[in-house]
Amino acid sequence: QVQLVESGGGLVQAGGSLRLSCAASGSIFSINAMGWYRQAPGKQRELVATITPGYSTNYADSVKGRFTISRDNAKNTVWLQMDSLKPEDTAVYYCFADLPYAPRSWGQGTQVTVSS
């Protein structure tokens, strides 16, 4: 069983920055893709960014150029650096990890609030 623990959310003014962290622990031999989703009130969960073990990345159009995803394979950790934050980035952010032959693992979620 794998646990994902997130940290780094909070309240920030528009234009500011936050850095989210997500550390995986448990019975881990390897992790395929890792990434982040977010869900704003009254909206569907949407994909924010993903990163492969080989460090290939993919971003939602709404965050390209502002967010940067990175990972440390040895530490089973993924980060999301969020710059130039906008009020529309306000949401609960969830990290995920895809392990071989296992259902997707999810973090507990961390609140990000951007004030105008």
Backbone as JSON Lines, residues from 0, in Angstrom:
{"i":0,"aa":"Q","n":[0.84,-1.18,0.0],"ca":[0.0,0.0,0.0],"c":[0.89,1.24,0.0]}
{"i":1,"aa":"V","n":[0.46,2.25,-0.76],"ca":[1.24,3.47,-0.92],"c":[0.49,4.64,-0.33]}
{"i":2,"aa":"Q","n":[1.2,5.48,0.37],"ca":[0.62,6.71,0.91],"c":[1.29,7.91,0.26]}
{"i":3,"aa":"L","n":[0.49,8.89,-0.07],"ca":[0.99,10.15,-0.62],"c":[0.65,11.26,0.35]}
{"i":4,"aa":"V","n":[1.66,12.01,0.78],"ca":[1.46,13.09,1.73],"c":[1.85,14.4,1.05]}
{"i":5,"aa":"E","n":[0.88,15.3,1.01],"ca":[1.07,16.6,0.36],"c":[1.35,17.67,1.4]}
{"i":6,"aa":"S","n":[2.02,18.72,0.95],"ca":[2.23,19.9,1.79],"c":[2.47,21.09,0.88]}
{"i":7,"aa":"G","n":[2.34,22.28,1.47],"ca":[2.71,23.49,0.75],"c":[1.57,24.38,0.31]}
{"i":8,"aa":"G","n":[0.34,23.97,0.52],"ca":[-0.77,24.83,0.14],"c":[-0.89,26.02,1.07]}
{"i":9,"aa":"G","n":[-1.79,26.94,0.72],"ca":[-2.0,28.09,1.58],"c":[-2.7,29.21,0.86]}
{"i":10,"aa":"L","n":[-2.63,30.38,1.48],"ca":[-3.25,31.6,0.94],"c":[-2.15,32.52,0.41]}
{"i":11,"aa":"V","n":[-2.35,33.01,-0.8],"ca":[-1.38,33.9,-1.41],"c":[-2.11,34.94,-2.25]}
{"i":12,"aa":"Q","n":[-1.5,36.09,-2.4],"ca":[-2.09,37.13,-3.24],"c":[-1.82,36.83,-4.71]}
{"i":13,"aa":"A","n":[-2.68,37.35,-5.55],"ca":[-2.49,37.19,-7.0],"c":[-1.09,37.71,-7.39]}
{"i":14,"aa":"G","n":[-0.45,36.94,-8.26],"ca":[0.91,37.27,-8.66],"c":[1.97,36.59,-7.82]}
{"i":15,"aa":"G","n":[1.56,36.0,-6.72],"ca":[2.51,35.34,-5.83],"c":[2.82,33.92,-6.25]}
{"i":16,"aa":"S","n":[3.57,33.24,-5.39],"ca":[4.04,31.88,-5.69],"c":[3.79,30.95,-4.52]}
{"i":17,"aa":"L","n":[3.61,29.69,-4.84],"ca":[3.56,28.61,-3.87],"c":[4.26,27.4,-4.45]}
{"i":18,"aa":"R","n":[4.75,26.54,-3.56],"ca":[5.39,25.3,-4.0],"c":[4.76,24.15,-3.25]}
{"i":19,"aa":"L","n":[4.14,23.26,-3.99],"ca":[3.51,22.08,-3.41],"c":[4.48,20.9,-3.47]}
{"i":20,"aa":"S","n":[4.44,20.08,-2.42],"ca":[5.25,18.87,-2.37],"c":[4.35,17.67,-2.15]}
{"i":21,"aa":"C","n":[4.77,16.53,-2.65],"ca":[4.02,15.29,-2.47],"c":[5.03,14.15,-2.38]}
{"i":22,"aa":"A","n":[5.07,13.51,-1.21],"ca":[6.02,12.43,-0.98],"c":[5.28,11.1,-0.88]}
{"i":23,"aa":"A","n":[5.74,10.12,-1.63],"ca":[5.14,8.79,-1.61],"c":[5.95,7.88,-0.69]}
{"i":24,"aa":"S","n":[5.24,7.06,0.07],"ca":[5.91,6.1,0.95],"c":[5.12,4.8,0.98]}
{"i":25,"aa":"G","n":[5.78,3.74,1.43],"ca":[5.13,2.44,1.48],"c":[5.87,1.42,0.63]}
{"i":26,"aa":"S","n":[5.11,0.47,0.13],"ca":[5.7,-0.61,-0.68],"c":[5.88,-0.12,-2.11]}
{"i":27,"aa":"I","n":[7.04,0.49,-2.36],"ca":[7.3,1.09,-3.66],"c":[8.55,0.48,-4.27]}
{"i":28,"aa":"F","n":[8.39,-0.12,-5.44],"ca":[9.55,-0.56,-6.2],"c":[9.89,0.47,-7.26]}
{"i":29,"aa":"S","n":[8.85,0.98,-7.9],"ca":[9.05,2.05,-8.88],"c":[7.74,2.79,-9.06]}
{"i":30,"aa":"I","n":[7.83,3.99,-9.57],"ca":[6.65,4.81,-9.84],"c":[6.7,5.25,-11.29]}
{"i":31,"aa":"N","n":[5.62,5.08,-11.99],"ca":[5.54,5.58,-13.36],"c":[5.22,7.08,-13.32]}
{"i":32,"aa":"A","n":[4.15,7.49,-13.9],"ca":[3.82,8.91,-13.91],"c":[3.44,9.41,-12.52]}
{"i":33,"aa":"M","n":[3.78,10.64,-12.26],"ca":[3.3,11.37,-11.08],"c":[2.75,12.7,-11.57]}
{"i":34,"aa":"G","n":[1.92,13.32,-10.75],"ca":[1.39,14.59,-11.2],"c":[0.4,15.19,-10.24]}
{"i":35,"aa":"W","n":[-0.3,16.17,-10.77],"ca":[-1.24,16.95,-9.95],"c":[-2.54,17.19,-10.72]}
{"i":36,"aa":"Y","n":[-3.63,17.06,-9.99],"ca":[-4.94,17.51,-10.43],"c":[-5.39,18.61,-9.48]}
{"i":37,"aa":"R","n":[-6.42,19.32,-9.88],"ca":[-7.04,20.29,-8.98],"c":[-8.55,20.29,-9.18]}
{"i":38,"aa":"Q","n":[-9.23,20.7,-8.12],"ca":[-10.69,20.78,-8.18],"c":[-11.15,22.03,-7.48]}
{"i":39,"aa":"A","n":[-11.78,22.91,-8.23],"ca":[-12.36,24.13,-7.66],"c":[-13.8,23.86,-7.27]}
{"i":40,"aa":"P","n":[-14.35,24.65,-6.36],"ca":[-15.73,24.45,-5.93],"c":[-16.69,24.48,-7.11]}
{"i":41,"aa":"G","n":[-17.54,23.46,-7.18],"ca":[-18.54,23.4,-8.23],"c":[-18.02,23.0,-9.59]}
{"i":42,"aa":"K","n":[-16.74,22.63,-9.67],"ca":[-16.15,22.25,-10.95],"c":[-15.6,20.83,-10.89]}
{"i":43,"aa":"Q","n":[-15.39,20.27,-12.07],"ca":[-14.81,18.94,-12.15],"c":[-13.32,19.0,-11.88]}
{"i":44,"aa":"R","n":[-12.8,17.86,-11.4],"ca":[-11.36,17.77,-11.2],"c":[-10.67,17.86,-12.56]}
{"i":45,"aa":"E","n":[-9.61,18.64,-12.64],"ca":[-8.9,18.8,-13.9],"c":[-7.41,18.52,-13.72]}
{"i":46,"aa":"L","n":[-6.83,17.98,-14.78],"ca":[-5.4,17.69,-14.76],"c":[-4.6,18.99,-14.86]}
{"i":47,"aa":"V","n":[-3.6,19.11,-14.0],"ca":[-2.76,20.3,-13.99],"c":[-1.42,20.0,-14.69]}
{"i":48,"aa":"A","n":[-0.74,18.95,-14.24],"ca":[0.58,18.63,-14.8],"c":[0.94,17.2,-14.48]}
{"i":49,"aa":"T","n":[1.73,16.6,-15.37],"ca":[2.24,15.25,-15.14],"c":[3.73,15.22,-15.47]}
{"i":50,"aa":"I","n":[4.41,14.22,-14.9],"ca":[5.83,14.03,-15.19],"c":[6.13,12.55,-15.15]}
{"i":51,"aa":"T","n":[6.92,12.1,-16.13],"ca":[7.28,10.69,-16.21],"c":[8.58,10.43,-15.45]}
{"i":52,"aa":"P","n":[8.94,9.15,-15.25],"ca":[10.22,8.87,-14.6],"c":[11.4,9.45,-15.37]}
{"i":53,"aa":"G","n":[11.26,9.61,-16.68],"ca":[12.3,10.2,-17.5],"c":[12.22,11.71,-17.61]}
{"i":54,"aa":"Y","n":[11.35,12.29,-16.8],"ca":[11.23,13.75,-16.65],"c":[10.54,14.44,-17.83]}
{"i":55,"aa":"S","n":[9.8,13.7,-18.63],"ca":[8.95,14.34,-19.63],"c":[7.74,14.93,-18.91]}
{"i":56,"aa":"T","n":[7.36,16.13,-19.3],"ca":[6.29,16.83,-18.6],"c":[5.15,17.19,-19.55]}
{"i":57,"aa":"N","n":[3.99,17.39,-18.94],"ca":[2.81,17.81,-19.68],"c":[2.02,18.74,-18.78]}
{"i":58,"aa":"Y","n":[1.49,19.83,-19.36],"ca":[0.78,20.84,-18.57],"c":[-0.56,21.16,-19.2]}
{"i":59,"aa":"A","n":[-1.49,21.52,-18.34],"ca":[-2.74,22.1,-18.84],"c":[-2.42,23.44,-19.46]}
{"i":60,"aa":"D","n":[-3.17,23.79,-20.5],"ca":[-2.93,25.07,-21.18],"c":[-3.04,26.25,-20.21]}
{"i":61,"aa":"S","n":[-3.91,26.13,-19.24],"ca":[-4.17,27.24,-18.32],"c":[-3.0,27.53,-17.39]}
{"i":62,"aa":"V","n":[-2.05,26.6,-17.28],"ca":[-0.93,26.81,-16.35],"c":[0.42,26.84,-17.06]}
{"i":63,"aa":"K","n":[0.45,26.6,-18.34],"ca":[1.72,26.6,-19.09],"c":[2.42,27.94,-18.94]}
{"i":64,"aa":"G","n":[3.73,27.87,-18.67],"ca":[4.51,29.08,-18.51],"c":[4.47,29.66,-17.1]}
{"i":65,"aa":"R","n":[3.58,29.13,-16.25],"ca":[3.47,29.64,-14.87],"c":[3.81,28.56,-13.84]}
{"i":66,"aa":"F","n":[3.46,27.33,-14.14],"ca":[3.7,26.21,-13.21],"c":[4.82,25.33,-13.74]}
{"i":67,"aa":"T","n":[5.58,24.76,-12.82],"ca":[6.65,23.84,-13.18],"c":[6.57,22.6,-12.3]}
{"i":68,"aa":"I","n":[6.49,21.44,-12.93],"ca":[6.47,20.19,-12.19],"c":[7.87,19.57,-12.23]}
{"i":69,"aa":"S","n":[8.25,18.96,-11.12],"ca":[9.54,18.29,-11.05],"c":[9.41,17.09,-10.11]}
{"i":70,"aa":"R","n":[10.39,16.2,-10.15],"ca":[10.35,15.02,-9.28],"c":[11.76,14.54,-8.97]}
{"i":71,"aa":"D","n":[11.83,13.8,-7.88],"ca":[13.06,13.13,-7.48],"c":[12.74,11.65,-7.38]}
{"i":72,"aa":"N","n":[13.22,10.87,-8.32],"ca":[12.86,9.45,-8.34],"c":[13.41,8.69,-7.13]}
{"i":73,"aa":"A","n":[14.56,9.1,-6.65],"ca":[15.15,8.42,-5.49],"c":[14.34,8.68,-4.22]}
{"i":74,"aa":"K","n":[13.72,9.86,-4.14],"ca":[12.95,10.22,-2.95],"c":[11.45,9.99,-3.14]}
{"i":75,"aa":"N","n":[11.04,9.51,-4.31],"ca":[9.61,9.29,-4.6],"c":[8.79,10.54,-4.3]}
{"i":76,"aa":"T","n":[9.29,11.67,-4.73],"ca":[8.66,12.95,-4.41],"c":[8.44,13.75,-5.7]}
{"i":77,"aa":"V","n":[7.31,14.44,-5.72],"ca":[7.0,15.33,-6.84],"c":[6.66,16.7,-6.28]}
{"i":78,"aa":"W","n":[7.05,17.72,-7.01],"ca":[6.78,19.11,-6.6],"c":[6.01,19.83,-7.71]}
{"i":79,"aa":"L","n":[5.3,20.86,-7.3],"ca":[4.65,21.74,-8.26],"c":[4.96,23.17,-7.85]}
{"i":80,"aa":"Q","n":[5.81,23.82,-8.62],"ca":[6.12,25.23,-8.38],"c":[5.1,26.06,-9.14]}
{"i":81,"aa":"M","n":[4.39,26.9,-8.4],"ca":[3.32,27.7,-9.01],"c":[3.67,29.17,-8.88]}
{"i":82,"aa":"D","n":[3.91,29.81,-9.99],"ca":[4.24,31.23,-10.04],"c":[3.15,32.01,-10.75]}
{"i":83,"aa":"S","n":[3.19,33.32,-10.57],"ca":[2.2,34.2,-11.21],"c":[0.78,33.69,-10.97]}
{"i":84,"aa":"L","n":[0.5,33.36,-9.75],"ca":[-0.8,32.76,-9.43],"c":[-1.95,33.73,-9.67]}
{"i":85,"aa":"K","n":[-3.07,33.16,-10.09],"ca":[-4.27,33.93,-10.4],"c":[-5.41,33.44,-9.5]}
{"i":86,"aa":"P","n":[-6.41,34.28,-9.26],"ca":[-7.55,33.82,-8.45],"c":[-8.19,32.54,-9.0]}
{"i":87,"aa":"E","n":[-8.16,32.38,-10.31],"ca":[-8.77,31.18,-10.9],"c":[-7.95,29.91,-10.64]}
{"i":88,"aa":"D","n":[-6.78,30.05,-10.06],"ca":[-6.0,28.88,-9.65],"c":[-6.47,28.33,-8.3]}
{"i":89,"aa":"T","n":[-7.36,29.05,-7.65],"ca":[-7.88,28.6,-6.35],"c":[-8.58,27.26,-6.5]}
{"i":90,"aa":"A","n":[-8.14,26.29,-5.71],"ca":[-8.68,24.94,-5.8],"c":[-8.02,24.07,-4.74]}
{"i":91,"aa":"V","n":[-8.55,22.88,-4.59],"ca":[-7.85,21.84,-3.83],"c":[-6.98,21.08,-4.83]}
{"i":92,"aa":"Y","n":[-5.72,20.96,-4.51],"ca":[-4.76,20.3,-5.39],"c":[-4.45,18.9,-4.86]}
{"i":93,"aa":"Y","n":[-4.54,17.92,-5.75],"ca":[-4.32,16.52,-5.4],"c":[-3.15,15.96,-6.21]}
{"i":94,"aa":"C","n":[-2.21,15.35,-5.53],"ca":[-1.14,14.68,-6.26],"c":[-1.54,13.22,-6.5]}
{"i":95,"aa":"F","n":[-0.93,12.62,-7.49],"ca":[-1.16,11.21,-7.77],"c":[0.15,10.53,-8.16]}
{"i":96,"aa":"A","n":[0.14,9.21,-8.02],"ca":[1.28,8.4,-8.44],"c":[0.76,7.12,-9.05]}
{"i":97,"aa":"D","n":[1.31,6.75,-10.18],"ca":[0.92,5.53,-10.86],"c":[2.02,4.49,-10.68]}
{"i":98,"aa":"L","n":[1.69,3.45,-9.93],"ca":[2.63,2.36,-9.73],"c":[2.28,1.22,-10.68]}
{"i":99,"aa":"P","n":[3.3,0.44,-11.07],"ca":[3.03,-0.69,-11.97],"c":[2.01,-1.66,-11.37]}
{"i":100,"aa":"Y","n":[1.05,-2.05,-12.19],"ca":[0.08,-3.08,-11.83],"c":[-0.72,-2.73,-10.57]}
{"i":101,"aa":"A","n":[-0.99,-1.45,-10.36],"ca":[-1.73,-1.01,-9.18],"c":[-2.65,0.14,-9.55]}
{"i":102,"aa":"P","n":[-3.75,0.29,-8.82],"ca":[-4.61,1.46,-9.05],"c":[-3.85,2.74,-8.75]}
{"i":103,"aa":"R","n":[-4.29,3.82,-9.34],"ca":[-3.68,5.13,-9.08],"c":[-3.8,5.46,-7.59]}
{"i":104,"aa":"S","n":[-2.7,5.97,-7.03],"ca":[-2.69,6.42,-5.64],"c":[-2.86,7.93,-5.61]}
{"i":105,"aa":"W","n":[-3.6,8.4,-4.6],"ca":[-3.92,9.83,-4.48],"c":[-3.48,10.37,-3.14]}
{"i":106,"aa":"G","n":[-3.11,11.66,-3.16],"ca":[-2.87,12.37,-1.93],"c":[-4.18,12.85,-1.33]}
{"i":107,"aa":"Q","n":[-4.09,13.42,-0.14],"ca":[-5.29,13.82,0.58],"c":[-5.84,15.17,0.1]}
{"i":108,"aa":"G","n":[-5.04,15.9,-0.65],"ca":[-5.47,17.2,-1.14],"c":[-4.94,18.32,-0.26]}
{"i":109,"aa":"T","n":[-4.58,19.43,-0.9],"ca":[-4.12,20.61,-0.18],"c":[-4.77,21.84,-0.81]}
{"i":110,"aa":"Q","n":[-5.26,22.72,0.04],"ca":[-5.99,23.89,-0.43],"c":[-5.03,24.99,-0.87]}
{"i":111,"aa":"V","n":[-5.29,25.52,-2.05],"ca":[-4.58,26.7,-2.55],"c":[-5.62,27.78,-2.79]}
{"i":112,"aa":"T","n":[-5.43,28.93,-2.14],"ca":[-6.35,30.05,-2.29],"c":[-5.57,31.26,-2.74]}
{"i":113,"aa":"V","n":[-6.0,31.84,-3.86],"ca":[-5.34,33.02,-4.41],"c":[-6.31,34.19,-4.32]}
{"i":114,"aa":"S","n":[-5.93,35.21,-3.58],"ca":[-6.79,36.37,-3.41],"c":[-6.45,37.44,-4.45]}
{"i":115,"aa":"S","n":[-7.48,38.17,-4.84],"ca":[-7.29,39.2,-5.87],"c":[-6.91,40.53,-5.25]}
